[in-house]
Amino acid sequence: MLYDAIEILLPDLCSALECTSTEVKPDSLGFLWCEDCSERRYLMEWGKRYGWPALSFGEYALAEGIEMYGTTSLLGDDDRICAMLAAMEEWERTNLEEVA
Ligand SMILES: [Zn+2]
């Protein structure tokens, strides 16, 4: 499903479904993001860095795997993206601080 979505993306148009900005830069996976959609870019870069872990925050949940991250960052609404940013912080607190 994610790959179908990628194929219909227009070149030089932000990858977020509801965004029509053409001022975009690619992320390390090949998605294009504008400045306003930098949280979506961050979600993908973060997922890649930590191996696409499952996340949850409040009523929102994200199953593990690149396809779930892609679907969320391309199609998710802003409330969901915000919840995932909070979930990522929580995940970092739980999973990274013990290493230090
Ligand atoms: Zn955008």
Residues whose N, C-alpha, C, O or C-beta is under 5 A from the ligand:
A	BS01	ZN	C14 A16 C19 S21 C34 D36 C37
